[in-house]
Amino acid sequence: MPTFVGGIHPPEKKELSEKKQITPLKPPARVIIQLRQHLGAPAKAAVSIGDEVKIGTVVGTPEGFVSAPVHASVSGKVIALAEFPTAMGRMVESVVIENDGKEEWVPLKESPDYMDLPPEELKEKIKAAGIVGMGGATFPTAVKLSPPKEKPIDIVILNGAECEPYLTADHRLMVEKPAEVVEGLRILMKVLGVKKGVIGIEDNKPDAIEAIRKASARYPEIEVCVPHVKYPQGAEKMLIKAATGREVPPRALPMDVGVVVQNIGTTYAIYEAVRYGKPLVERVVTVTGEGIKEPGNLLARIGTPLSYLIDACGGFSNGTAKVVAGGPMMGFAVGTLDVPVTKGTSGVLVLPDEGLFHAGDYKPCIRCSRCVDVCPMGLTPGVMSVLIEKGHYEEAKALGLFDCFECGSCAFVCPSKRPVVQLVRLAKSMVKP
């Protein structure tokens, strides 16, 4: 089976929610719509306190090329414009809307013949819907679909690996909405003028593989690639290597080797935006972990507080110690449950205090080289961490600091429990790329 060099095999823990169907969640009494839910320039507030809005009303307009609009996810009244914390603790400007319960939408423009539309019109629909990368990167999708002319694209890859332990949101979308996912891929291929599409799904999701193969069987230009299960198979560069054999050079992007990669949730949102004119106002979120009573996959409105999702899944079980936005490898432990769901919130992980994580003192590097063996980018994380610890940031940069995408494989295998990822993030904040 295709795969990549390095990587790890952490406990998958997907059995907690992989069989749980996607359940629409009743919208909360109020939502917190953050204006920075994407990479690039934050959106600018387009409403004032007291304004009445409907679902799909633009409440934040994009500022600059790399930006995206933000929409109201409930109908009701704007009751506040204030700063609220993200999952990483950063305060960002937000629009608070009190839900009137009427569920009134702005008029949506359907396009039953969407595959007959010109590529630019399709891309404009994607842009207007505020779609960004929903796997966590949150890069504005319309920008990703606008590569320079000197970098032609010949393959579009859908990332259905979902290699992060516990998370099953993309898995359930592929099982329950395979035709829509495939149609989303066809839209992407038309926008980019590409003749070949690949859907990469790790071999631990046989039901998703079967569903997608059946849905794509009538399209010979689309193939399903089944790489061996290994973390971080879902990282763009790793999936490109497994699916095409192409290697993305250090500091380069997938477009440099003629590839565009899109997440499954993003692709489904693209289909809904192009076919039904629906903006990105909701997404599938996996709420899981040994610390939650009833794990599941919820279709939640953007802006829903994490506390509301946890309550919808039965609340905490005994001994809950940590809540993580995202997965255990690359997610962020939250300091408050008032953090809202954003476009990039793929999961809410609740961990009990049963030795599943460590928070004590770490020890010196013992030069065992385990981190070197598992690093998918071929770096020397242990050496970098020692340099960073001593303040030698430029030396760490010379060893490939910015090639690290912070997957956490090194920290997972480190016998000294060194906070390698945190040290890397510190160094990245101290030097220029």
Buried (B, 14 or more C-beta within 10 A) or exposed (E): EBBBEBBBEBEBBBEBBBEBEBBEBEBBEBBBBBBBBBBBBBBBBBBEEEBEBBBBBBBBBBBEEBBBBBBBBBBBBBBEBEEBBBBEEEEBBBBBBBBBEEEBBBEEEEBEEBEEBEBEBBBBBBBBBBBBBBBBBBBBBBBBBEBEEEEEBBBBBBBBBBBBBBBBBBBBBBBBBBEBBBBBBBBBBBBBEBEBBBBBBBBBBEEBBBBBBEBBEEBEEBBBBBBBBBBBBBBBBBBBBBBBEBEBEEEEBBBEBBBBBBBBBBBBBBBBBBBBBBBBBBBBBBBBBBBBEBBBBBBBBBBBBBBBBBEBBEBBBEEBBBBBBBBBBBBBBBEEBEBBBBBBBBBBBBBBEEEBEEEEEBEEBEEEEBBBBBBBBEBBBBBBBBBBBEEBBEBBBEBBBBBBBBBBBBBBBBEBEBBBBBBBBBBBEBEEE
